Amino acid sequence: MSYVTKKEADAYDRVIDAANCISQLLVKSGIDIDEDDLEVLSIFIADNAYAVMQILKKVSKPNSLPRQDQKYPKDLI
């Protein structure tokens, strides 16, 4: 992709970095999703981060620890 400004290129890089973290979270969750769908979903969520944050704003972090079968990376929870 080509961008007009450095600012646009940097914004795109941040979306791709966030999508990578989202992909890692989804893979480690054990959700069965094919790689192409994982990539599309991760980029969609990252590209719509503001809307996702608004939706999740009302969700509070649970007081209990994750279940044993949940394997979320510590830096993502």
N, C-alpha and C positions, 0 to 999 in steps of 0.2 A: 504494500500500500504506500502511496505517496501522500504526504501532507504538506500543506501550504506553510505552516509555521512550526517552529520547534515546540511551542506550547501544545499544539494539536498532537504532535508525535509523542510528547511526554505523557499526555492524557491517555493516548492509546496504549502506551507501555504500561501505565498503571492499571488499566483494565485487564490487560493480558496477565500481569503479575497477580492480580486478584483472582482471575479465572483459574490460574494455576493452583492457588491455595484452595479454592473451592473444589477443584477436581480432586486434590489430595484428600480433602475432607470426605467427599463422596466415596472415593475408592476405599478409604479406611473404614467407612461406615458399614461396608459389606453389601451395600445396595448393588443388585445385579443390573448393570447398565452397560450397554455396548460403548466402545471407545468413541465412536463418532457422535453418538447422542450425548455422552459425557462432555465432550468438547463443546458442542452446541449449547447445552444447558449451562455449563460453567461460564461461558462467554456471555450468554444472555443475562444470567444473574449478575455478573460483574458489571455489565454495561447498563443495567438497570438498578444499580446499587442504591441510589437514593430512594426509589420506590420500595425496594426490598427493606431498607432500613426503616421506612415509615410504617410498613406493615408489621415489622418485628419489634418496633418500639414498645409495644404494649406487653411483650413477652418478657418475663423476668427470669433470671438465671435460677435454676432449681437449687434448693438447699441441699439435696442429697447428691451423692456421688453418682456418676454414670453407672449403668448396669455393667456387669462383668463382660457381657458380649459386645458392648460398645467399645470401639477402639479409636476414639478421637485423639488426634495429636494434641499434646498438652498445650502447645502454643496457639491452638485454634479454639480452646474452650475457656 
